[in-house]
């Protein structure tokens, strides 16, 4: 995937090539299980002829699993091991269902003292009994592994009535694409002071406008420019994050691999920030 840094890697990466928990009534269709391979291929293409350190170690894909519960247990185990060894984690998805497993691990590692930065067109907080990619944060809050006061959404815009009701009830901070435009860099630094305790980051590529990133499971118009992701994350990265995940890349719907390449560029940009 690139030239591995001679220093001990700060990040350990696992692919999660699974769509468990994807609801095909709302998704564009199957395909995000191919996301990790597509991101890896794009990363190799982008940096093959460049002398650029790869500041993460690729540990391959997680084991095959047959249920959402097995998936979440495997994710929790992998992320816990990485954090307890003093490293940071990276997950490449795959359906956004995986976040419940990573949040469980982060919560245990930090004694529930962390913030979750969630970049997504959707809040994934639908109050329903089934654990899936649209209810994962509802279950995280219900289990007590995520404090709603330490969750902040960026660029959500396709929100169901039950979700906005729950968000308001819990007092969860959220920013639409329009409200992000009014945030100055001073505002973002203040946000980093408020929510880095420390922070874990989840990025669904559908947060970006589908005109830029068409290859996602559930595209929705009026998304953000990907540079906004880096602008927002910069002060958090300077403080240090616990890890991050890039999910919902669906190569079947991509155009000229532009979404996979975007995910690969974000992978590099986020990890490289720590070595400057």
HELIX and SHEET records of a PDB file:
HELIX    1   1 UNK A   32  UNK A   34  5                                   3    
HELIX    2   2 UNK A   35  UNK A   47  1                                  13    
HELIX    3   3 UNK A   68  UNK A   84  1                                  17    
HELIX    4   4 UNK A   96  UNK A   98  5                                   3    
HELIX    5   5 UNK A   99  UNK A  110  1                                  12    
HELIX    6   6 UNK A  136  UNK A  143  1                                   8    
HELIX    7   7 UNK A  148  UNK A  150  5                                   3    
HELIX    8   8 UNK A  161  UNK A  170  1                                  10    
HELIX    9   9 UNK A  177  UNK A  181  1                                   5    
HELIX   10  10 UNK A  185  UNK A  195  1                                  11    
HELIX   11  11 UNK A  205  UNK A  207  5                                   3    
HELIX   12  12 UNK A  226  UNK A  239  1                                  14    
HELIX   13  13 UNK A  251  UNK A  253  5                                   3    
HELIX   14  14 UNK A  258  UNK A  272  1                                  15    
HELIX   15  15 UNK A  273  UNK A  275  5                                   3    
SHEET    1   A 2 UNK A   3  UNK A   4  0                                        
SHEET    2   A 2 UNK A  53  UNK A  54  1                                        
SHEET    1   B 8 UNK A  56  UNK A  61  0                                        
SHEET    2   B 8 UNK A  11  UNK A  16  1                                        
SHEET    3   B 8 UNK A  88  UNK A  93  1                                        
SHEET    4   B 8 UNK A 241  UNK A 247  1                                        
SHEET    5   B 8 UNK A 199  UNK A 204  1                                        
SHEET    6   B 8 UNK A 115  UNK A 119  1                                        
SHEET    7   B 8 UNK A 151  UNK A 154  1                                        
SHEET    8   B 8 UNK A 173  UNK A 175  1                                        
END                                                                             
